[in-house]
Amino acid sequence: MNKVRAYFRESYHELVHKVSWPTWQELQSSTMIVLIATVVITAIVWGMDALSHLMLTQYYKIIS
């Protein structure tokens, strides 16, 4: 039981004293980068899906 208690005590100490947390501005900036990247990647995947759907639809019309 002492090992478990020591683990949590050391984990708390590390999170409070050793970890450098981002400032509010850094957090907002990083969040915006992630949101923009998500939108761009989603648009790319959507475009690839739409293009492959169009190509396969045309292909199946030709062979049937």
N, C-alpha and C positions, 0 to 999 in steps of 0.2 A: 504494500500500500504506500510505503514511503517513496518508492520509485515513481509511482503515478503522480503523487503530490509534487515531487521534485520536477517531473516533466512539465506539469502545468505551471508551476512557479517559474521555471526557466523560459517556457514559451511566452508567458506574460511579460517577463522582463525583456525578452528579445523584441516583442512587438511594440512595447512602449518606449524602450530606450535605444534600440539598435536600428530599427527600420526607419527609413526616411520616407515619410508620406508626402504625396504631391500636394501642392497648394491648390486652392479652389480654382484659380485660373488655369493651372496645368491640367487639372482634372477636366475642366470644361473643354479645353483645347483638344485633349486626347479623345474625349467623347465625340466631339464634332468630326474628328478625323475618322473614327470608327464608323459613325453614321454615314458619312459621305462615301467611304469605301464600301459599306454594305449596300448602299443604293446603286453605286456603279457596278459592283459585282452582280447584284440582282438583275440589273438591266442587261448586262452581258449574257447571263444565263438565260434570261427570258428571250433575248434576241436569238440565241443559238437554238433554243427550243422551238421558237416560231419558225425559224428557217428550216430546221430539220422536219418539222411537221409539214411545211409547204412542199419541201422536196419529196418527202415520202408520199404525200397525197398525190402529187403529180406522177410519181413513179407507179403507184398502184393504178391510176387512171390509164396509164400507157399499157400496162401489162394485162389489164382485164378487159 
